[in-house]
Amino acid sequence: MIAETVCSAVGVAGLGIAAVTAYRKRFLSAARIAAYALVPLGLVMTGAVGWVVDTAFSPTAWAGFVVLGGAWALFATTRAVERRRGGTRKERRAAARAARTDAVAPAASAPSLGGASGRGTASRPAAAPRTTGGADDFSDIEAILKKHGI
């Protein structure tokens, strides 16, 4: 009841200020002030102010807002975790299956860790001399791109 009275008083005071402004021949400003003054009156007449007052002092309404906030926090957290992991469970399984099958390139040779002893003491093969021809210059790049499926 107090909120409705305050809103009505603010609306009437605003309309009075709009009338004084219009008397001073500032009609555009007067119309704008009148529009602002009519908002609280409209809110009182529609019952929105009463609803807000009833909601603000209701413990059940506040508990409902807490539940809604918790639901929103859970939803946001699960979405963030899903994005970080890379999609749904089905998508992750498909990616893991693809990673297992593509782990070794089809044209890969034996491991280059070293000789037969596996200690890595074998010398590296000498690099092939580069030719100035156009086709051989990009063959190693093409092999890398094919290896990655590009």
N, CA, C and O atoms as a GROMACS GRO file, in nm:
protein
  600
    1MET      N    1   0.082  -0.119   0.000
    1MET     CA    2   0.000   0.000   0.000
    1MET      C    3   0.087   0.126   0.000
    1MET      O    4   0.055   0.224  -0.066
    2ILE      N    5   0.196   0.121   0.073
    2ILE     CA    6   0.284   0.237   0.077
    2ILE      C    7   0.351   0.255  -0.059
    2ILE      O    8   0.367   0.368  -0.106
    3ALA      N    9   0.390   0.144  -0.123
    3ALA     CA   10   0.456   0.152  -0.254
    3ALA      C   11   0.363   0.215  -0.357
    3ALA      O   12   0.408   0.295  -0.439
    4GLU      N   13   0.236   0.179  -0.355
    4GLU     CA   14   0.141   0.237  -0.450
    4GLU      C   15   0.125   0.387  -0.426
    4GLU      O   16   0.115   0.465  -0.521
    5THR      N   17   0.123   0.427  -0.299
    5THR     CA   18   0.110   0.569  -0.266
    5THR      C   19   0.232   0.647  -0.312
    5THR      O   20   0.219   0.756  -0.368
    6VAL      N   21   0.349   0.592  -0.289
    6VAL     CA   22   0.472   0.660  -0.331
    6VAL      C   23   0.477   0.672  -0.483
    6VAL      O   24   0.512   0.778  -0.536
    7CYS      N   25   0.442   0.566  -0.554
    7CYS     CA   26   0.443   0.571  -0.701
    7CYS      C   27   0.343   0.672  -0.753
    7CYS      O   28   0.371   0.744  -0.849
    8SER      N   29   0.227   0.679  -0.692
    8SER     CA   30   0.126   0.776  -0.735
    8SER      C   31   0.174   0.918  -0.710
    8SER      O   32   0.154   1.006  -0.794
    9ALA      N   33   0.238   0.942  -0.595
    9ALA     CA   34   0.288   1.075  -0.564
    9ALA      C   35   0.399   1.116  -0.661
    9ALA      O   36   0.404   1.231  -0.705
   10VAL      N   37   0.486   1.021  -0.694
   10VAL     CA   38   0.594   1.051  -0.790
   10VAL      C   39   0.534   1.083  -0.926
   10VAL      O   40   0.582   1.175  -0.993
   11GLY      N   41   0.432   1.010  -0.967
   11GLY     CA   42   0.368   1.036  -1.096
   11GLY      C   43   0.302   1.172  -1.102
   11GLY      O   44   0.316   1.244  -1.200
   12VAL      N   45   0.229   1.207  -0.997
   12VAL     CA   46   0.161   1.337  -0.994
   12VAL      C   47   0.264   1.450  -0.989
   12VAL      O   48   0.245   1.552  -1.055
   13ALA      N   49   0.372   1.433  -0.912
   13ALA     CA   50   0.476   1.536  -0.907
   13ALA      C   51   0.542   1.552  -1.044
   13ALA      O   52   0.571   1.664  -1.087
   14GLY      N   53   0.566   1.443  -1.111
   14GLY     CA   54   0.624   1.450  -1.245
   14GLY      C   55   0.533   1.520  -1.344
   14GLY      O   56   0.580   1.597  -1.428
   15LEU      N   57   0.405   1.494  -1.336
   15LEU     CA   58   0.311   1.564  -1.425
   15LEU      C   59   0.307   1.713  -1.394
   15LEU      O   60   0.290   1.794  -1.485
   16GLY      N   61   0.322   1.750  -1.266
   16GLY     CA   62   0.328   1.892  -1.230
   16GLY      C   63   0.453   1.957  -1.288
   16GLY      O   64   0.447   2.069  -1.339
   17ILE      N   65   0.566   1.888  -1.280
   17ILE     CA   66   0.690   1.942  -1.338
   17ILE      C   67   0.676   1.953  -1.489
   17ILE      O   68   0.724   2.050  -1.548
   18ALA      N   69   0.611   1.857  -1.552
   18ALA     CA   70   0.588   1.864  -1.697
   18ALA      C   71   0.502   1.983  -1.733
   18ALA      O   72   0.526   2.048  -1.835
   19ALA      N   73   0.401   2.014  -1.651
   19ALA     CA   74   0.315   2.130  -1.677
   19ALA      C   75   0.393   2.260  -1.668
   19ALA      O   76   0.376   2.348  -1.751
   20VAL      N   77   0.480   2.272  -1.567
   20VAL     CA   78   0.562   2.392  -1.553
   20VAL      C   79   0.658   2.405  -1.672
   20VAL      O   80   0.679   2.514  -1.723
   21THR      N   81   0.714   2.294  -1.715
   21THR     CA   82   0.805   2.295  -1.830
   21THR      C   83   0.731   2.335  -1.958
   21THR      O   84   0.785   2.408  -2.040
   22ALA      N   85   0.610   2.288  -1.974
   22ALA     CA   86   0.531   2.325  -2.093
   22ALA      C   87   0.493   2.473  -2.087
   22ALA      O   88   0.486   2.538  -2.192
   23TYR      N   89   0.470   2.526  -1.970
   23TYR     CA   90   0.436   2.668  -1.955
   23TYR      C   91   0.554   2.755  -2.000
   23TYR      O   92   0.534   2.867  -2.046
   24ARG      N   93   0.676   2.704  -1.986
   24ARG     CA   94   0.797   2.776  -2.027
   24ARG      C   95   0.829   2.755  -2.174
   24ARG      O   96   0.938   2.790  -2.220
   25LYS      N   97   0.736   2.698  -2.249
   25LYS     CA   98   0.747   2.676  -2.393
   25LYS      C   99   0.855   2.576  -2.431
   25LYS      O  100   0.916   2.586  -2.538
   26ARG      N  101   0.879   2.481  -2.346
   26ARG     CA  102   0.974   2.373  -2.376
   26ARG      C  103   0.893   2.245  -2.387
   26ARG      O  104   0.895   2.160  -2.299
   27PHE      N  105   0.820   2.233  -2.497
   27PHE     CA  106   0.721   2.128  -2.513
   27PHE      C  107   0.784   1.988  -2.527
   27PHE      O  108   0.730   1.890  -2.475
   28LEU      N  109   0.895   1.979  -2.596
   28LEU     CA  110   0.959   1.849  -2.613
   28LEU      C  111   1.005   1.793  -2.478
   28LEU      O  112   0.984   1.675  -2.448
   29SER      N  113   1.068   1.876  -2.398
   29SER     CA  114   1.110   1.834  -2.265
   29SER      C  115   0.990   1.802  -2.177
   29SER      O  116   0.993   1.708  -2.098
   30ALA      N  117   0.884   1.881  -2.190
   30ALA     CA  118   0.763   1.858  -2.110
   30ALA      C  119   0.700   1.724  -2.145
   30ALA      O  120   0.653   1.651  -2.057
   31ALA      N  121   0.698   1.691  -2.274
   31ALA     CA  122   0.641   1.562  -2.315
   31ALA      C  123   0.724   1.446  -2.262
   31ALA      O  124   0.670   1.344  -2.220
   32ARG      N  125   0.855   1.462  -2.264
   32ARG     CA  126   0.943   1.357  -2.213
   32ARG      C  127   0.926   1.339  -2.062
   32ARG      O  128   0.921   1.226  -2.014
   33ILE      N  129   0.916   1.447  -1.989
   33ILE     CA  130   0.895   1.439  -1.844
   33ILE      C  131   0.761   1.376  -1.813
   33ILE      O  132   0.749   1.297  -1.719
   34ALA      N  133   0.658   1.410  -1.890
   34ALA     CA  134   0.525   1.351  -1.870
   34ALA      C  135   0.529   1.200  -1.895
   34ALA      O  136   0.465   1.123  -1.823
   35ALA      N  137   0.605   1.158  -1.996
   35ALA     CA  138   0.616   1.015  -2.025
   35ALA      C  139   0.681   0.942  -1.907
   35ALA      O  140   0.634   0.836  -1.866
   36TYR      N  141   0.788   0.998  -1.853
   36TYR     CA  142   0.852   0.937  -1.736
   36TYR      C  143   0.758   0.936  -1.615
   36TYR      O  144   0.760   0.841  -1.537
   37ALA      N  145   0.679   1.041  -1.599
   37ALA     CA  146   0.588   1.050  -1.485
   37ALA      C  147   0.474   0.950  -1.495
   37ALA      O  148   0.421   0.906  -1.392
   38LEU      N  149   0.434   0.912  -1.615
   38LEU     CA  150   0.323   0.820  -1.632
   38LEU      C  151   0.363   0.673  -1.609
   38LEU      O  152   0.276   0.588  -1.589
   39VAL      N  153   0.492   0.644  -1.613
   39VAL     CA  154   0.537   0.504  -1.593
   39VAL      C  155   0.500   0.451  -1.455
   39VAL      O  156   0.442   0.343  -1.447
   40PRO      N  157   0.531   0.522  -1.344
   40PRO     CA  158   0.493   0.467  -1.214
   40PRO      C  159   0.341   0.457  -1.197
   40PRO      O  160   0.292   0.364  -1.132
   41LEU      N  161   0.267   0.549  -1.254
   41LEU     CA  162   0.121   0.540  -1.246
   41LEU      C  163   0.071   0.417  -1.320
   41LEU      O  164  -0.018   0.348  -1.271
   42GLY      N  165   0.126   0.390  -1.435
   42GLY     CA  166   0.087   0.272  -1.511
   42GLY      C  167   0.122   0.144  -1.438
   42GLY      O  168   0.044   0.048  -1.439
   43LEU      N  169   0.237   0.141  -1.373
   43LEU     CA  170   0.276   0.023  -1.296
   43LEU      C  171   0.182  -0.002  -1.179
   43LEU      O  172   0.149  -0.116  -1.148
   44VAL      N  173   0.138   0.106  -1.113
   44VAL     CA  174   0.043   0.091  -1.002
   44VAL      C  175  -0.091   0.041  -1.055
   44VAL      O  176  -0.152  -0.047  -0.994
   45MET      N  177  -0.136   0.096  -1.166
   45MET     CA  178  -0.267   0.060  -1.220
   45MET      C  179  -0.272  -0.084  -1.272
   45MET      O  180  -0.377  -0.148  -1.264
   46THR      N  181  -0.161  -0.135  -1.323
   46THR     CA  182  -0.160  -0.273  -1.373
   46THR      C  183  -0.141  -0.376  -1.262
   46THR      O  184  -0.165  -0.495  -1.284
   47GLY      N  185  -0.099  -0.333  -1.146
   47GLY     CA  186  -0.078  -0.425  -1.036
   47GLY      C  187   0.065  -0.478  -1.029
   47GLY      O  188   0.095  -0.564  -0.946
   48ALA      N  189   0.152  -0.428  -1.115
   48ALA     CA  190   0.290  -0.475  -1.117
   48ALA      C  191   0.362  -0.437  -0.987
   48ALA      O  192   0.445  -0.514  -0.938
   49VAL      N  193   0.331  -0.321  -0.933
   49VAL     CA  194   0.397  -0.278  -0.810
   49VAL      C  195   0.356  -0.370  -0.695
   49VAL      O  196   0.440  -0.409  -0.614
   50GLY      N  197   0.229  -0.405  -0.688
   50GLY     CA  198   0.183  -0.496  -0.584
   50GLY      C  199   0.248  -0.633  -0.595
   50GLY      O  200   0.285  -0.693  -0.494
   51TRP      N  201   0.264  -0.681  -0.717
   51TRP     CA  202   0.330  -0.810  -0.738
   51TRP      C  203   0.475  -0.805  -0.693
   51TRP      O  204   0.524  -0.897  -0.628
   52VAL      N  205   0.546  -0.696  -0.727
   52VAL     CA  206   0.687  -0.682  -0.689
   52VAL      C  207   0.700  -0.675  -0.538
   52VAL      O  208   0.790  -0.736  -0.480
   53VAL      N  209   0.610  -0.601  -0.473
   53VAL     CA  210   0.616  -0.590  -0.328
   53VAL      C  211   0.588  -0.726  -0.263
   53VAL      O  212   0.656  -0.765  -0.168
   54ASP      N  213   0.487  -0.797  -0.314
   54ASP     CA  214   0.457  -0.929  -0.259
   54ASP      C  215   0.572  -1.026  -0.281
   54ASP      O  216   0.600  -1.110  -0.195
   55THR      N  217   0.640  -1.016  -0.394
   55THR     CA  218   0.752  -1.105  -0.424
   55THR      C  219   0.874  -1.070  -0.339
   55THR      O  220   0.944  -1.159  -0.291
   56ALA      N  221   0.898  -0.941  -0.320
   56ALA     CA  222   1.017  -0.898  -0.247
   56ALA      C  223   1.013  -0.941  -0.101
   56ALA      O  224   1.118  -0.965  -0.042
   57PHE      N  225   0.896  -0.952  -0.043
   57PHE     CA  226   0.886  -0.987   0.098
   57PHE      C  227   0.839  -1.130   0.120
   57PHE      O  228   0.796  -1.164   0.230
   58SER      N  229   0.845  -1.214   0.018
   58SER     CA  230   0.801  -1.352   0.030
   58SER      C  231   0.921  -1.446   0.034
   58SER      O  232   1.000  -1.449  -0.061
   59PRO      N  233   0.937  -1.521   0.143
   59PRO     CA  234   1.050  -1.615   0.149
   59PRO      C  235   1.039  -1.725   0.044
   59PRO      O  236   1.142  -1.775  -0.004
   60THR      N  237   0.919  -1.765   0.008
   60THR     CA  238   0.901  -1.868  -0.094
   60THR      C  239   0.952  -1.818  -0.229
   60THR      O  240   1.015  -1.893  -0.303
   61ALA      N  241   0.924  -1.693  -0.259
   61ALA     CA  242   0.970  -1.637  -0.386
   61ALA      C  243   1.123  -1.631  -0.390
   61ALA      O  244   1.183  -1.661  -0.492
   62TRP      N  245   1.185  -1.592  -0.279
   62TRP     CA  246   1.330  -1.586  -0.275
   62TRP      C  247   1.392  -1.725  -0.287
   62TRP      O  248   1.496  -1.743  -0.351
   63ALA      N  249   1.328  -1.824  -0.224
   63ALA     CA  250   1.376  -1.962  -0.238
   63ALA      C  251   1.366  -2.006  -0.384
   63ALA      O  252   1.453  -2.078  -0.434
   64GLY      N  253   1.260  -1.965  -0.451
   64GLY     CA  254   1.246  -1.997  -0.593
   64GLY      C  255   1.356  -1.934  -0.677
   64GLY      O  256   1.407  -1.997  -0.769
   65PHE      N  257   1.392  -1.809  -0.644
   65PHE     CA  258   1.502  -1.744  -0.716
   65PHE      C  259   1.634  -1.816  -0.690
   65PHE      O  260   1.717  -1.827  -0.781
   66VAL      N  261   1.654  -1.865  -0.570
   66VAL     CA  262   1.777  -1.940  -0.538
   66VAL      C  263   1.781  -2.070  -0.618
   66VAL      O  264   1.886  -2.107  -0.670
   67VAL      N  265   1.667  -2.140  -0.627
   67VAL     CA  266   1.662  -2.264  -0.703
   67VAL      C  267   1.689  -2.237  -0.851
   67VAL      O  268   1.763  -2.312  -0.916
   68LEU      N  269   1.630  -2.131  -0.904
   68LEU     CA  270   1.655  -2.096  -1.044
   68LEU      C  271   1.802  -2.061  -1.067
   68LEU      O  272   1.860  -2.100  -1.168
   69GLY      N  273   1.863  -1.990  -0.974
   69GLY     CA  274   2.006  -1.957  -0.985
   69GLY      C  275   2.093  -2.082  -0.980
   69GLY      O  276   2.190  -2.093  -1.055
   70GLY      N  277   2.058  -2.175  -0.893
   70GLY     CA  278   2.133  -2.301  -0.887
   70GLY      C  279   2.122  -2.381  -1.015
   70GLY      O  280   2.220  -2.438  -1.063
   71ALA      N  281   2.000  -2.384  -1.072
   71ALA     CA  282   1.981  -2.456  -1.198
   71ALA      C  283   2.063  -2.391  -1.309
   71ALA      O  284   2.124  -2.461  -1.390
   72TRP      N  285   2.064  -2.259  -1.312
   72TRP     CA  286   2.142  -2.189  -1.414
   72TRP      C  287   2.291  -2.216  -1.395
   72TRP      O  288   2.362  -2.237  -1.494
   73ALA      N  289   2.339  -2.217  -1.271
   73ALA     CA  290   2.481  -2.244  -1.246
   73ALA      C  291   2.519  -2.385  -1.288
   73ALA      O  292   2.625  -2.406  -1.346
   74LEU      N  293   2.434  -2.483  -1.260
   74LEU     CA  294   2.461  -2.620  -1.303
   74LEU      C  295   2.466  -2.631  -1.455
   74LEU      O  296   2.554  -2.696  -1.511
   75PHE      N  297   2.372  -2.566  -1.520
   75PHE     CA  298   2.368  -2.570  -1.666
   75PHE      C  299   2.495  -2.506  -1.724
   75PHE      O  300   2.556  -2.563  -1.815
   76ALA      N  301   2.533  -2.390  -1.673
   76ALA     CA  302   2.652  -2.322  -1.725
   76ALA      C  303   2.778  -2.404  -1.699
   76ALA      O  304   2.867  -2.409  -1.784
   77THR      N  305   2.786  -2.469  -1.583
   77THR     CA  306   2.904  -2.550  -1.551
   77THR      C  307   2.915  -2.670  -1.643
   77THR      O  308   3.024  -2.701  -1.693
   78THR      N  309   2.803  -2.738  -1.665
   78THR     CA  310   2.808  -2.855  -1.752
   78THR      C  311   2.842  -2.816  -1.895
   78THR      O  312   2.913  -2.890  -1.964
   79ARG      N  313   2.793  -2.704  -1.942
   79ARG     CA  314   2.827  -2.659  -2.077
   79ARG      C  315   2.976  -2.626  -2.088
   79ARG      O  316   3.039  -2.658  -2.188
   80ALA      N  317   3.031  -2.562  -1.984
   80ALA     CA  318   3.173  -2.527  -1.987
   80ALA      C  319   3.260  -2.653  -1.987
   80ALA      O  320   3.359  -2.660  -2.059
   81VAL      N  321   3.223  -2.751  -1.906
   81VAL     CA  322   3.300  -2.876  -1.901
   81VAL      C  323   3.289  -2.949  -2.035
   81VAL      O  324   3.387  -3.004  -2.084
   82GLU      N  325   3.169  -2.950  -2.093
   82GLU     CA  326   3.150  -3.017  -2.222
   82GLU      C  327   3.234  -2.952  -2.331
   82GLU      O  328   3.292  -3.022  -2.414
   83ARG      N  329   3.241  -2.820  -2.330
   83ARG     CA  330   3.322  -2.750  -2.431
   83ARG      C  331   3.470  -2.778  -2.410
   83ARG      O  332   3.545  -2.792  -2.506
   84ARG      N  333   3.512  -2.786  -2.285
   84ARG     CA  334   3.653  -2.810  -2.257
   84ARG      C  335   3.694  -2.951  -2.297
   84ARG      O  336   3.805  -2.972  -2.345
   85ARG      N  337   3.606  -3.047  -2.277
   85ARG     CA  338   3.637  -3.185  -2.312
   85ARG      C  339   3.626  -3.212  -2.461
   85ARG      O  340   3.688  -3.306  -2.511
   86GLY      N  341   3.552  -3.132  -2.532
   86GLY     CA  342   3.545  -3.149  -2.676
   86GLY      C  343   3.418  -3.214  -2.725
   86GLY      O  344   3.422  -3.290  -2.822
   87GLY      N  345   3.308  -3.189  -2.664
   87GLY     CA  346   3.182  -3.238  -2.717
   87GLY      C  347   3.116  -3.345  -2.631
   87GLY      O  348   3.151  -3.363  -2.514
   88THR      N  349   3.022  -3.415  -2.691
   88THR     CA  350   2.947  -3.516  -2.620
   88THR      C  351   3.027  -3.645  -2.609
   88THR      O  352   3.134  -3.658  -2.669
   89ARG      N  353   2.976  -3.738  -2.534
   89ARG     CA  354   3.043  -3.866  -2.515
   89ARG      C  355   3.061  -3.940  -2.647
   89ARG      O  356   3.165  -4.000  -2.672
   90LYS      N  357   2.958  -3.933  -2.732
   90LYS     CA  358   2.964  -3.999  -2.862
   90LYS      C  359   3.076  -3.940  -2.948
   90LYS      O  360   3.150  -4.013  -3.014
   91GLU      N  361   3.087  -3.807  -2.948
   91GLU     CA  362   3.192  -3.741  -3.026
   91GLU      C  363   3.331  -3.774  -2.972
   91GLU      O  364   3.424  -3.793  -3.050
   92ARG      N  365   3.346  -3.782  -2.840
   92ARG     CA  366   3.475  -3.815  -2.782
   92ARG      C  367   3.516  -3.958  -2.816
   92ARG      O  368   3.633  -3.984  -2.845
   93ARG      N  369   3.419  -4.052  -2.813
   93ARG     CA  370   3.451  -4.191  -2.850
   93ARG      C  371   3.494  -4.200  -2.996
   93ARG      O  372   3.588  -4.272  -3.028
   94ALA      N  373   3.425  -4.128  -3.084
   94ALA     CA  374   3.461  -4.131  -3.226
   94ALA      C  375   3.600  -4.072  -3.246
   94ALA      O  376   3.678  -4.123  -3.327
   95ALA      N  377   3.633  -3.966  -3.174
   95ALA     CA  378   3.765  -3.904  -3.187
   95ALA      C  379   3.873  -3.998  -3.134
   95ALA      O  380   3.981  -4.006  -3.192
   96ALA      N  381   3.844  -4.069  -3.025
   96ALA     CA  382   3.943  -4.163  -2.970
   96ALA      C  383   3.965  -4.279  -3.066
   96ALA      O  384   4.078  -4.323  -3.084
   97ARG      N  385   3.857  -4.329  -3.128
   97ARG     CA  386   3.870  -4.437  -3.225
   97ARG      C  387   3.953  -4.392  -3.344
   97ARG      O  388   4.038  -4.466  -3.393
   98ALA      N  389   3.929  -4.272  -3.391
   98ALA     CA  390   4.004  -4.220  -3.505
   98ALA      C  391   4.151  -4.199  -3.468
   98ALA      O  392   4.239  -4.221  -3.552
   99ALA      N  393   4.178  -4.157  -3.346
   99ALA     CA  394   4.316  -4.135  -3.303
   99ALA      C  395   4.392  -4.267  -3.294
   99ALA      O  396   4.511  -4.272  -3.324
  100ARG      N  397   4.322  -4.375  -3.252
  100ARG     CA  398   4.389  -4.505  -3.244
  100ARG      C  399   4.424  -4.558  -3.382
  100ARG      O  400   4.530  -4.618  -3.401
  101THR      N  401   4.336  -4.538  -3.479
  101THR     CA  402   4.363  -4.591  -3.613
  101THR      C  403   4.463  -4.505  -3.689
  101THR      O  404   4.534  -4.557  -3.775
  102ASP      N  405   4.471  -4.377  -3.660
  102ASP     CA  406   4.562  -4.288  -3.731
  102ASP      C  407   4.688  -4.259  -3.652
  102ASP      O  408   4.760  -4.164  -3.684
  103ALA      N  409   4.716  -4.338  -3.551
  103ALA     CA  410   4.832  -4.310  -3.467
  103ALA      C  411   4.962  -4.327  -3.544
  103ALA      O  412   5.058  -4.254  -3.520
  104VAL      N  413   4.966  -4.421  -3.637
  104VAL     CA  414   5.086  -4.444  -3.716
  104VAL      C  415   5.050  -4.419  -3.862
  104VAL      O  416   4.950  -4.470  -3.912
  105ALA      N  417   5.130  -4.341  -3.926
  105ALA     CA  418   5.105  -4.311  -4.066
  105ALA      C  419   5.123  -4.438  -4.148
  105ALA      O  420   5.209  -4.520  -4.115
  106PRO      N  421   5.045  -4.456  -4.254
  106PRO     CA  422   5.055  -4.578  -4.333
  106PRO      C  423   5.193  -4.600  -4.394
  106PRO      O  424   5.234  -4.714  -4.409
  107ALA      N  425   5.264  -4.496  -4.428
  107ALA     CA  426   5.393  -4.509  -4.494
  107ALA      C  427   5.509  -4.495  -4.395
  107ALA      O  428   5.623  -4.473  -4.436
  108ALA      N  429   5.482  -4.509  -4.266
  108ALA     CA  430   5.587  -4.491  -4.167
  108ALA      C  431   5.682  -4.610  -4.168
  108ALA      O  432   5.640  -4.724  -4.190
  109SER      N  433   5.807  -4.581  -4.146
  109SER     CA  434   5.907  -4.688  -4.142
  109SER      C  435   5.931  -4.727  -3.997
  109SER      O  436   5.858  -4.686  -3.907
  110ALA      N  437   6.034  -4.806  -3.976
  110ALA     CA  438   6.069  -4.851  -3.841
  110ALA      C  439   6.105  -4.730  -3.756
  110ALA      O  440   6.142  -4.625  -3.809
  111PRO      N  441   6.094  -4.744  -3.626
  111PRO     CA  442   6.127  -4.631  -3.538
  111PRO      C  443   6.270  -4.584  -3.560
  111PRO      O  444   6.359  -4.665  -3.583
  112SER      N  445   6.291  -4.458  -3.553
  112SER     CA  446   6.424  -4.401  -3.577
  112SER      C  447   6.494  -4.373  -3.446
  112SER      O  448   6.557  -4.269  -3.429
  113LEU      N  449   6.482  -4.468  -3.352
  113LEU     CA  450   6.546  -4.449  -3.223
  113LEU      C  451   6.693  -4.487  -3.226
  113LEU      O  452   6.769  -4.447  -3.138
  114GLY      N  453   6.733  -4.559  -3.322
  114GLY     CA  454   6.874  -4.596  -3.328
  114GLY      C  455   6.890  -4.730  -3.393
  114GLY      O  456   6.802  -4.777  -3.466
  115GLY      N  457   7.002  -4.793  -3.366
  115GLY     CA  458   7.035  -4.922  -3.425
  115GLY      C  459   6.956  -5.034  -3.361
  115GLY      O  460   6.851  -5.011  -3.300
  116ALA      N  461   7.007  -5.153  -3.375
  116ALA     CA  462   6.940  -5.271  -3.324
  116ALA      C  463   6.940  -5.273  -3.172
  116ALA      O  464   6.850  -5.331  -3.110
  117SER      N  465   7.040  -5.209  -3.110
  117SER     CA  466   7.047  -5.212  -2.965
  117SER      C  467   6.941  -5.123  -2.902
  117SER      O  468   6.904  -5.145  -2.787
  118GLY      N  469   6.889  -5.024  -2.975
  118GLY     CA  470   6.783  -4.939  -2.925
  118GLY      C  471   6.832  -4.826  -2.836
  118GLY      O  472   6.752  -4.760  -2.770
  119ARG      N  473   6.966  -4.805  -2.833
  119ARG     CA  474   7.017  -4.700  -2.745
  119ARG      C  475   7.028  -4.567  -2.817
  119ARG      O  476   7.064  -4.467  -2.754
  120GLY      N  477   7.000  -4.562  -2.944
  120GLY     CA  478   7.003  -4.435  -3.016
  120GLY      C  479   7.141  -4.390  -3.054
  120GLY      O  480   7.164  -4.270  -3.069
  121THR      N  481   7.234  -4.482  -3.071
  121THR     CA  482   7.371  -4.444  -3.104
  121THR      C  483   7.399  -4.447  -3.252
  121THR      O  484   7.508  -4.409  -3.295
  122ALA      N  485   7.304  -4.490  -3.331
  122ALA     CA  486   7.328  -4.498  -3.476
  122ALA      C  487   7.333  -4.358  -3.534
  122ALA      O  488   7.266  -4.266  -3.487
  123SER      N  489   7.414  -4.345  -3.637
  123SER     CA  490   7.426  -4.215  -3.700
  123SER      C  491   7.308  -4.191  -3.792
  123SER      O  492   7.245  -4.285  -3.841
  124ARG      N  493   7.278  -4.067  -3.813
  124ARG     CA  494   7.167  -4.029  -3.901
  124ARG      C  495   7.210  -4.047  -4.046
  124ARG      O  496   7.326  -4.025  -4.080
  125PRO      N  497   7.118  -4.087  -4.131
  125PRO     CA  498   7.153  -4.096  -4.272
  125PRO      C  499   7.178  -3.957  -4.329
  125PRO      O  500   7.120  -3.858  -4.284
  126ALA      N  501   7.265  -3.952  -4.427
  126ALA     CA  502   7.298  -3.824  -4.487
  126ALA      C  503   7.178  -3.770  -4.561
  126ALA      O  504   7.103  -3.846  -4.624
  127ALA      N  505   7.159  -3.641  -4.554
  127ALA     CA  506   7.046  -3.577  -4.620
  127ALA      C  507   7.068  -3.580  -4.770
  127ALA      O  508   7.180  -3.559  -4.820
  128ALA      N  509   6.961  -3.605  -4.841
  128ALA     CA  510   6.970  -3.608  -4.987
  128ALA      C  511   6.991  -3.466  -5.038
  128ALA      O  512   6.934  -3.371  -4.984
  129PRO      N  513   7.072  -3.451  -5.142
  129PRO     CA  514   7.094  -3.315  -5.194
  129PRO      C  515   6.966  -3.261  -5.256
  129PRO      O  516   6.891  -3.333  -5.322
  130ARG      N  517   6.944  -3.134  -5.233
  130ARG     CA  518   6.824  -3.070  -5.287
  130ARG      C  519   6.848  -3.031  -5.432
  130ARG      O  520   6.955  -2.984  -5.471
  131THR      N  521   6.744  -3.053  -5.509
  131THR     CA  522   6.753  -3.015  -5.649
  131THR      C  523   6.680  -2.883  -5.667
  131THR      O  524   6.598  -2.844  -5.585
  132THR      N  525   6.710  -2.818  -5.773
  132THR     CA  526   6.645  -2.690  -5.800
  132THR      C  527   6.520  -2.708  -5.884
  132THR      O  528   6.457  -2.610  -5.924
  133GLY      N  529   6.482  -2.832  -5.910
  133GLY     CA  530   6.362  -2.858  -5.987
  133GLY      C  531   6.237  -2.825  -5.905
  133GLY      O  532   6.243  -2.823  -5.782
  134GLY      N  533   6.128  -2.800  -5.971
  134GLY     CA  534   6.006  -2.759  -5.902
  134GLY      C  535   5.933  -2.873  -5.834
  134GLY      O  536   5.870  -2.850  -5.731
  135ALA      N  537   5.940  -2.995  -5.886
  135ALA     CA  538   5.861  -3.105  -5.833
  135ALA      C  539   5.920  -3.159  -5.704
  135ALA      O  540   5.844  -3.195  -5.613
  136ASP      N  541   6.051  -3.167  -5.690
  136ASP     CA  542   6.112  -3.227  -5.574
  136ASP      C  543   6.121  -3.131  -5.456
  136ASP      O  544   6.142  -3.175  -5.342
  137ASP      N  545   6.106  -3.004  -5.480
  137ASP     CA  546   6.120  -2.906  -5.371
  137ASP      C  547   6.011  -2.924  -5.266
  137ASP      O  548   6.038  -2.904  -5.147
  138PHE      N  549   5.891  -2.960  -5.306
  138PHE     CA  550   5.779  -2.966  -5.213
  138PHE      C  551   5.736  -3.109  -5.182
  138PHE      O  552   5.628  -3.129  -5.124
  139SER      N  553   5.815  -3.207  -5.217
  139SER     CA  554   5.775  -3.346  -5.194
  139SER      C  555   5.768  -3.377  -5.044
  139SER      O  556   5.677  -3.448  -5.001
  140ASP      N  557   5.862  -3.325  -4.965
  140ASP     CA  558   5.856  -3.351  -4.821
  140ASP      C  559   5.737  -3.281  -4.757
  140ASP      O  560   5.677  -3.335  -4.665
  141ILE      N  561   5.703  -3.164  -4.805
  141ILE     CA  562   5.586  -3.092  -4.753
  141ILE      C  563   5.459  -3.167  -4.790
  141ILE      O  564   5.368  -3.179  -4.708
  142GLU      N  565   5.452  -3.217  -4.912
  142GLU     CA  566   5.337  -3.294  -4.954
  142GLU      C  567   5.322  -3.420  -4.871
  142GLU      O  568   5.210  -3.457  -4.836
  143ALA      N  569   5.433  -3.485  -4.838
  143ALA     CA  570   5.427  -3.606  -4.756
  143ALA      C  571   5.373  -3.575  -4.616
  143ALA      O  572   5.295  -3.653  -4.561
  144ILE      N  573   5.415  -3.464  -4.561
  144ILE     CA  574   5.366  -3.424  -4.428
  144ILE      C  575   5.216  -3.394  -4.434
  144ILE      O  576   5.141  -3.436  -4.345
  145LEU      N  577   5.174  -3.323  -4.536
  145LEU     CA  578   5.032  -3.289  -4.550
  145LEU      C  579   4.948  -3.415  -4.570
  145LEU      O  580   4.840  -3.426  -4.513
  146LYS      N  581   4.995  -3.509  -4.650
  146LYS     CA  582   4.923  -3.634  -4.670
  146LYS      C  583   4.916  -3.716  -4.542
  146LYS      O  584   4.816  -3.782  -4.515
  147LYS      N  585   5.023  -3.710  -4.465
  147LYS     CA  586   5.026  -3.782  -4.338
  147LYS      C  587   4.917  -3.733  -4.244
  147LYS      O  588   4.857  -3.812  -4.171
  148HIS      N  589   4.892  -3.604  -4.246
  148HIS     CA  590   4.790  -3.544  -4.159
  148HIS      C  591   4.654  -3.537  -4.224
  148HIS      O  592   4.560  -3.482  -4.166
  149GLY      N  593   4.641  -3.590  -4.343
  149GLY     CA  594   4.510  -3.596  -4.409
  149GLY      C  595   4.464  -3.463  -4.466
  149GLY      O  596   4.344  -3.439  -4.478
  150ILE      N  597   4.556  -3.380  -4.501
  150ILE     CA  598   4.518  -3.247  -4.556
  150ILE      C  599   4.533  -3.251  -4.707
  150ILE      O  600   4.508  -3.151  -4.774
   0.00000   0.00000   0.00000
